[in-house]
Amino acid sequence: MNDNINIFENPQYYREQLLKINLFDINQRKKIDGKSLICVFFTAYCGVGCPFCFFHSPTSRKEKNEFISKENHFSKDAVDKFIKFANDANVGYLQISGGGEPFLEFDAILKCIENIKAERIILVTSGFWAYNETNTEKYLQKLYNSLSKNSIKPRLTIRVSISEYHSIKLKEKPLVNLLNVFDNKYKNEKNFTLQLKFFEGDHALEKSLNEYFPGYKLSLIEDNGTDDEKYIKVMPWKYKLKLRSGYEVILGKSRIFKSNLRPNVNDKQSIIESENIYDTDLQLSQKDYPSIVHNFDGKIGFDWIVEYNGNVCTWQNRVQDNLLNIYEDDYDTVVNSTLNDLLTYSYIDKGSKYRESIVNEISPRTVSLMKAVNIRDYAGTLLFSDEKIRLYYNIRVIQDYLLENKINISNLNQLSKELLDAINVDKQVLQKMYQESGYSVLNQEFKLPVSSETLHDFLELVKLGHYELNASDIEKAIKRYNDITETKKIKSLDDIIIKNDMEVERRLTKRMMARKKIKSEEKEITYYLCRHGETNWNVENRIKGQIEDLKTTFTDRGNKQIINLKNRLFNEKIEAIFTSDLYRTKETTKIVNENSKLPIYYCENFRGLNMGKFQGGLMSDFLNNESVKRAFVDYDFVIPGGESINQLNSRYIKGIDIIRDNYNYDKVAIISHGAAISNIKSKISGEKYEDIDYCIIRYYNNKYTIVESGKYI
C-alpha cells in the first residue's frame, strides 16, 4: 500500500470514483419485481401549525419567492413527471402524505387519482378542508368523481389525523363532518372509504366521539397488522369504530416519536427512549428493511419516497452525493443510480442492521444521532452527512461483497491504485486510516460560504455531540465564528446557548432537505463583483494580498466609494452579499449592508491573489521581481510562497459556481479584492488584464459573460 496517501484526507474524491463505476455483478442482484409502495409529499406548507410537527412545516405561503420555489412544493410539471414515475414504478400502494398538508395541492391530488394505476391510494390529511359540512361534501364529491375516471378503479382511502394539536385550531369539526357525510352518503362504497388515525396517549379522538357520537363501539382488531391485503403496510394498532347507525370505520393508532433535530448525543441517558422508539418501529413496521415492501404473493418491490422538492429515493436511503430528482431523472435512471451505488444498494439488499453495524465500526455516535433525531425520513442523510463515513462504508461494503464473490473484478481494477490498496486491507487497518486522517466535517462545512447564523447552528450541533471534532478543529470553528459575527463573541462551546428557536429548526430542516441541482432549471443570475473601499495601504502602495491587519483604515476616498457602492447595490435590488473573509472586505460589507440587512455569507474563495512572501511589502519591489514578472506572463507559474493566476481564477470561479448551485438568488454582490476581480474579468472576457474596481457578470445558458466593468470614482 502507498504509505504516502491516506484516501480519507480527500474522501469525496475517492467516493466519486466509486460512483462512476458499477462494481456489482448484476446477475447477483436481489430480485425486486413486485409491486412498489410510494409515499409522496406535494408541499412543505401546512396551515394548521402543530407544535409537534417534525417537518417544521411553514404555515404561510406568502414568504418572498417561497411558494413559487420548487424547493418547497410540486410544480404542475412535477405532478406530470410523478404520475409517469409512479406508473413506471408499477406502484401498488400510493400514499399522498406530508410533510405539509397535501390538500393544499388539491388539483394535484385529483390528477393523481385519475391517472395513477395503483390498486390502493391513501390520502393523509389534517382535514382542514372539512371545517364545515358544505365544504366537506364538495371536496368528497370531487374526489369521488376523479376516482370514477381511473380505469382500474383503485380503493381510495382518506386518512384523517386526529390529535390534540390538530384540535387547537381545527377543533372537532373535520372529524364530525367527515363521519356524518360518509355515514349518510358513502358508507356502502367499498372503494371510497374513510380511515382515522390517532396517536398513542392522545385523547382528542375519544373526547370528540364521546361528545358527538354517543353509543359508539371501539374494538381492537390486531397489533402490527397490515393496512392492506396485498401489501404489507404495518399499522401498529388497528381498531374498528362502529357508530350507533351501524357505519364502521377503520382506525389506526400510531406510536409517538420524539422528533428532535437537536438532541444532546453527549447525554446518552436523554436519548435512550428515542433510540428505543426508533429501533422498535423499524423492527415491527419494516422488519429492518425499510427500502422494500413485501407483497403477499411472495414478491418484493421498492418502497419509494418522493419529497416536495422532487427528491426521490428508497425510504431512509437518501445520500447527499447521489441525489435523484423526478424533475430530471426518469424511473430507469433512478433505479439504476440506486442499484449501481453500493452504498444505497446494500441498504436494500442487507437492511438497516447491516448498515448500522458498519458505521458503528468508526462512529457509534453517528448511529445514535440518527436514532435520537427520530425522524425516519432523514436516516440516510444523517448517517452519511460526513464524507469520511460515506467513503469508509462504501469500501467496507465492497470488501463484504468481494467475500461473497459478487463484485465485478474487471471493473474494480479500473479504480486508482490507492483506492484499490485501501479496499485490500483488513478493516482494522482501514479504521486506523480513517482515524489518522486530519480531514473532518469542519473541512466540509467550510467548502460552502458560511454566515454567522449557519456557523452558529453548526457550533450548536458540535456542542450537542452531533460531530466528532478535535480541539484544534473546534478552535478553528470558533475563530471563524468570532471573525464574522456582529453579536457576542464566544471563547468556547460552553458559551453557545441552545435555544428553542424555530428559525434554527427550519434552517436545519432545509439542511436535511438538500435538493439536487436540476440542469433544466438553471436561470439567469447576475453577480456584482465589487472591490473593498480604498485603504491606507493602497495609498502607501503596499501589498496586503491575503494577510490581515486590523489597523487598516479606509481613506476618505475609500469611505466615499463604499457609500456609492451601498447606494448602487440598493438600487440594483441585490438579494444577498457574499464576501471575502478578510477584514477590509468584511468592514466594507458591514457598511454596505447597514440599512439593507441582507443575508451575508463569508467565503475564502473570494480572497485576493495570494502574493506569498511579498505580502506586506512595497508594490514596486513586487512588480520588479523576476518571478513575479514570470507569473504575470505564465499563469501557471506560482508566485513564491503564494499562488498562480490560474489558481486564483480557479478558486474564484468555483466560488461563483457554488453560489449558482447552492443558493436561490437572482442578484448577488461579491465584495472582494481588486487583483482578483481584474483577473476574473480578463479570464471570462478573454481580454487583456486591466486594473478595475468592479465587474458585473451574468450567468445564462451555461455561460458567464461580462456586462460592465470599471473603476470607482
Secondary structure, 3 states (H helix, E strand, C coil): CCCCCCHHHCHHHHHHHHHHCCCECHHHCCCCCCCEEEEEECECCCCCCCCCCCCCCCCCCCCCCCCCCCCCECCHHHHHHHHHHHHHCCEEEEEEECCCCHHHHHHHHHHHHHHCCCCEEEEEECCHHHCCHHHHHHHHHHHHHHHHHCCCCCEEEEEEECCHHHHHHHCCHHHHHHHHHHHHHHCCCCCEEEEEEEECCCCHHHHHHHHHCCCCEEEEEEEEEECCCCECCEEEEEEEEECCCCCEEEEEEECCCCCCCCCCCCCHHHHHHHHHHHHHHHHHHHCCCCCEEEECCCCEEEEEEECCCCEEEECCCCCHHHCCECCCCCHHHHHHHHHHCHHHHHHHHHHHHHHHHHHHCCCHHHHHHHHHHCCHHHHHHHHCCCHHHHHHHHHHHHHHHHHCCCECHHHHCCCCHHHHHHHCCCHHHHHHHHHHCCCCHHHHHCCCCECHHHHHHHHHHHHCCCCCCCHHHHHHHHHHHHHHCCCCCCCCHHHCCCCCCHHHHHHHHHHHCCCCCCHHHCCCEEEEEEECCCEHHHHCCECCCCCCCCCCCECHHHHHHHHHHHHHHHHCCCCEEEECCCHHHHHHHHHHCCCCCCCEEECHHHCCCCCHHHCCCEHHHHHCCHHHHHHCCCCCCCCCCCCCHHHHHHHHHHHHHHHHHHCCCCEEEEEECHHHHHHHHHHHHCCCCCCCCEEEEEEECCEEEEEEEECCC
